[in-house]
Amino acid sequence: MKLFTKYNRINLTVMIAVFIISGAVYYGIINLVLIHELDDTLKEYKERLEEYVGKNDALPVFKNFEEVDVNYHVIPAPVKKKYSLVRLYDPEEHRMGMFRQLIFTQKVKGKLYEINIDKPLEGTKLLTLTIVFTTLGMMLAIILISILVNQLILRKLWHPFYATINQLRGFKLGNKVMPSLPETDIEEFSFMNHTLSEVINSAKDDYRILKEFTENASHEMQTPLAIMRSKLDLVIQEEGLSESQSDALKSIYSGIHRLAKLNQSLLLLAKIENLQYGQVELIDMEERVREKLDQFKEFWMGNGIDVITVLDHSSLIINPELIEILLNNLLSNAGRHNVKGGNITIKLKAGLLQISNTGNGKPLDKLKLFNRFYKEAQHSQHNGLGLSIVKQICDQSGVKIQYHFADEQHHFVFYWDSLTS
């Protein structure tokens, strides 16, 4: 969820809660104020009645006026004055309604009378609801306007942040052009852009140093290894070597050969990780796979391996060198780790490549399969970097790789976004 969306949700939730609570409180306050006004009106009628009794020593004859109803009857003992809400029949509305009632005692000619003064709440209730809904409507309008204004303002305020993210999204360490981070007068975003610029410059320097190291290491290590191999070739070809000397030299030669391959594989991994294969192009996968089938044909025939192919047209945007390395590793592994008289199945269609081969009948460890130096057999002569290189190529090229074991076969499946021909 975007920060902007989350902020709006929290803001809207808080505003709705405030709106509901304030509405209820406001209704209660208005209602109390109007009830107090009614009580003042009833008190005024009481005072007028008392004034009339004081002058005439008799109770006035009241007719319903100003929506006020006055009733009295003789009582044996005085009652306490009180204000209350009662439900009475309203003769004008011809239905039951709520009234504000004042009860008090008045002595006239030696007799005690209970006086009931009732005033309906309908007008007060209507006035209360009108005031409340008018006020709440204005509050709601203010809230909606503030949310809209907040969205417009926040979208504008966050524009430098998203502009920075878009610049960084297309940036790669191999590019010489630095991302152009937008200038902003917002201190936090300005600090972020400054920090990002420093991090990018530091990363570019580290990348340059690492790239120079891999290039120098490739040259400096391969040269002495090549010299050693050539010298050993000459020594092995000399006459007069004993069998033990010949075996020792062959063992040294084999070790140097493995060391050279290990060095090449590690340097290749470093180059891939350092994005030194950044140039990509549209590759015709069907054509590439057919080329590889021709190259490995004799090797497979020599081992009695049957090859089954189902090839449809397919394309992939990838570095040409990397797809060459990937196919070489996969097809050589399918042959090397096969069994005599086994088979290899290659299926190619739009957005998918599957390479399956028979093996020793045991599945590979999915958790360690693509780890460096993982070997199916501990004493294998291979360096265990082939599938690590394949995984690294897939990660850099946006290709998904899956492995599963079924029907006594190892299945490597590669997925990518299909391209329209």
N, C-alpha and C positions, 0 to 999 in steps of 0.2 A: 504494500500500500504506500502511495506517495505521501510525503510529509504534508504537502498542501491539502490532500484529501483528508488525512487524519486530523489535521488542525481544524478543517471545516466541520468534520463530524463532531469533534469534541466541543467546538464553539457552538454548533447548532444544538447539541444536547444540553449544554449549560444554559443557553438562551431559552430553550423550551421549558426547562425546569424552572428557571427564574420567572418566565412568563406565567406558568401555571400557579406557582406559589404566590407571586405578586398579585395575580388575579384574584385568588382566594382571599388573601389578606386585604386587598383593596375593597372587595365586595363586603367583607366583614366590617371594615372601618366605616364605609359609606352607610351600611345598614345600621350600625350603632349610632352614627351621627343623626340619621333621619328618625330613628326611634327616640333619640333624645329630644329632637324637635317636636315629635308627637307628644312626648311627656310634658314638654313645656306648654303645648296647646291645651292638653287636658288639665294641667295645673291652672291655666288661665281661666278655663270654664269653672273649675272648682272655686276659685277666688271670686268670680262673678256671682256664682250661686250663693256663696257665703255672704257676700255683700248684700244680695237681694234679701236673704233671710234676716240679716241684721236690721234692715230697714223696715221690712214688712212682717216679720215674724211668721212668715208662711213660705212654703216652697213654690217656686215659679212653675208655671205650666210650660213644659218644653214640647215643641214640635221638632221633628227631625230637620235640622238646618245645618248647613255647612258639613253634611255627611257625619254629623255627630248625633248619637242617640243617648238620651238620659233617662234612666229608670231609678225609682226609689220605692222602698217599702219599709214598714215598721219592723224593728228588731228589738229583742229584749235586752241585749247588751251591746256595747260599742264594739266595733271591729277595727282592726289595725289598717291604716291606710297602706295600699299597695298598688303597684303597677304590674300588669301581666299581659301575656298574649293569650287570647282565647279564640275558640272557633265558634262563631255564631251564625245564625241565619241572616242573610242580607236581603231585606225586602225589595230593594231596588234592583238587585241583580237576580233575585229569585233563586238563590243558591247559598250554600254554606260558604263562609269566608273567614279570613283571619282578621281579628280586631285587636287594637290596643285598648286595654281597659284600665280605668282608675276606680278603685273602690275606697270609700271613706265614710265616716259617720257624721251625721248632722242632726243637732237637737232643735226641734221646732215645737213650741207650745208644750214643752215638758215631755215630748215623745222623741225617741231615737229612731232615726231613719238611716238605712243603708243606701247610699247613693252610688249608682253605677253609671259612669260616663264611658261610652264606647265610641271609638273612631276606627273606621276600616283601614286596612293596610294596603288595599289594592292600588290606590294612587301612589302611595309611598313606594310600594314594591316596583311599580312600573318606572317610577323616577329613578330608583336605585339601579334597576337593570339597564335603563337607558344610559345613565352616567357610567356604569361599569363597562358595558359593552363599547361605548364610545371611546372610553379611555383605553381599554384593552385593544380595540381596533387600531388606535393610534400607536400603541406600544408595539403591536405586531407589525405594523407598517414600518416602524423605526427599525425593528429587528431585521426584517427582510431587506430593507435598504442597506443596513450596516453589513449584512452578510454579502450582498452584491458588491458593495464598495470594497469590503475586505478582499473578495476574490480578485477584483480588478487591481487593487493596490498590491496584494501579495504576488499576483502573477507578474506584475511589473518589477517588484522588488527581487523576485527569485530569477528573473531573466538572466542576469550575469552567471548565476550558478549553473543553469542548464546550458548556457553557451560554453562555459568551461568544460562541462562534461562532454558535450558534443565534440569539442576540440580534442579532448583526450581519447575519445572513443576511436578516432581514426589515426591516432599516433602509434608508430612502431619505432622501436629503438634503432632499427636499421636505417630509418629515414634521416636524411641530413637536415630537413626542414623542421624547425622547432614549432610546436603548436602555438598559435597566437591567442593568448588568454586575454579576455576582454578587460578593459579598464572599468573600474567601478568606484563610486564614492562611499560604498558600504564597507565599513572597516573590516567586518568579519570575512566578507568575500575577497576583499583586497588582500588580507592576510593569507587566506587559503590559496589564492593565485600565486602569491609570492613564495609560499612554502612549496607549492607544486612545481614551480619553475626551478627552485633549488634542487628538489628531488629528481626532476627530469634531467637536469644538467649533471647531477652526480651519477645517475643511472647511465647516461650516455658515456660518461668518462669510464665507468666500470665496464660497460659493454665494449668500448674501444680497447681497453687494456686486455680484456678477456679474449677478444677477437685476435688481437696481435699475438697473445700468448698461444692460442690454438694454431695460428698460422706458423709461428716460429717453432713450436713444439713439433708440429707435423714435419717440418723440414729437418730440424735438428735431430729428431729421433729416427726418422726413416732413413736418413743418409748413412749413419753408422750401421744400422741394421742391414742395409743393402750391401755395404762393404763387407760385413761379416759373412753374409750369405755367399757373396761371390768368392771370398777367400776360402771358405769352407768347400765350395764347389771344386776349387783347384786342388785343395788338399786331398779331398776324397778321391779325385781322379788319379792321384799319384800312385805309382806302383810301389810295392814293398811294404804296404801297410798290413799289419797283422789283423786277424779277424776281430779281436777285442778293440783295437784302435779304430777300425772301420765302424764297428757298432757304436762306439763312444761318439765318434764324429757325426754319425747319422742321428744319434739322440740329440746332440747339440744343435744340429741343423734343424731338426724337427722343433726343438724348443724355440729357436730364433724365429722360425716360420710362424709359430703360434703367437710369439711375442709381437711380431710385426702385424699380424691380423688383429690382435687385441688392441694394439696402438691405433690402428686404422679405425676400428670400431668405436673406441672411446673418443677419438678426435671427431668422428662423424657425429656422434651423439652431442658432443659439445657444440659443433657447428649448427646442428638442428636446433638445439636449445637456445642458441644465441641468434636465431633467426637469420642465419647467413644464406638461407635458401629462400629469399623473399620473392624472387621473380617467378610468377606463375603464368600459365597459359592453358588454353583449352586442349585437353588431351583426348584423343580417340582411344578409348580403353579397349575396344574390340581389336583394333590394329596392334596395340601394344601387347595384348595378351597373346595374339597369334604369333608375334615376333618371338616372344618368350617360349612358346610351345616349340618353335623350330629350334631354338637354342638348346633346350633341355631334352629334346627328342632322343638323341643318342644316349644320354645319361640314363634316362628312364628305360629305354629298350635294353640297355646293358644289364639292368637290374631286374628285368622281367616285370616291369610295372606297367599296368594297363591304364591308359589315360582316356577319360570320358569327358567330352566338352559339350556344353550348350551355350553358345555365344550369340547374344543379340547386340544390336548397336547401343553403345553407352558412352557418355562423355563425362569428364571430370576436370574441374579447374584445379591444377596442382603444379608444383615445380617439376619440370621434366626429369631432373636428376633424382628427385625424391621418389617419383613413381617407379623409376628404374630400380632403385635400391629396394623399394618395398616389394615389387614383384620378384626380384632375384631372391630375396630372403625367404619369401613365402614358398616359392616353387622349389627352391633348393631344400628347404626344410621338409616339404611334402615328400621329396624323394629320399633324403638322407634318413629320415625317421620313419620310413616305411618298412614293409616286410617283403621278402622275396616272393614275387608273384602277386603282390598287392595291387592296389589301384588308386588312382587320383581322379577326383571329379571336380571339374571347374565349371561354374555356372556364372554367366554374366548377363545382366539385363539393366535397364535404365535405373540408376541409383543403387545398384547392388552387385557385389562380387562375392561369390562363395567358393572357397577352396577346401575340399575334403580329402582326407587320405586315411588309409588303413594304418594301423600301428600295432603296438604290443598288447592291445586289448585293455589298457588302463587309461582312465581320464587324467588329464593334466590338472595340476593344482590351480584353480581359477584365481585364488588370492595372490599367488606368487608368480603366475604365468608370465606376466609382463615386467617383472622385477629384473633388475640387472643381475647378471651372473646366475640366474636361475637355470638349473640343469635337471632334466628328467632323471638322469643317472649321475651320481656323484663323481664317477671316474671318467666321465665323457671327455673327449678331446676337444670339444667345442667350448667357446668362451662364454656362452650363455647370454650373449648380447643381441642376438638376431631379432627376437620378438620385442625386446626393449626398444630397438631402433624402429621397428614397425609401429609400435604404439606411439612413439614420439612423432613419427611422420604423420600418423593419423590425427593426433592432437593438434599439430600445427596446421594441418590442411582441412580441418573441419569434417573429418571422416570418423564415423562411429564404428567401433570394432567389437564383435562379440565372439565368444568361444563356447562351444558345447560339444559333448561327447554322446553319440547315439549310433546304434547299429554297428558297433565295433569300429567306428570311424571318428576322427577328430575333424570338427567343422569350424572353420574360421569364416565369419560372415562380416562384410564391410558394407556400411550404408552411407549414402551421401544424398544431398539434394539433387533430384533428377533435373537435368537441363533439357529444355525443349530444343529439338533439332531444328 
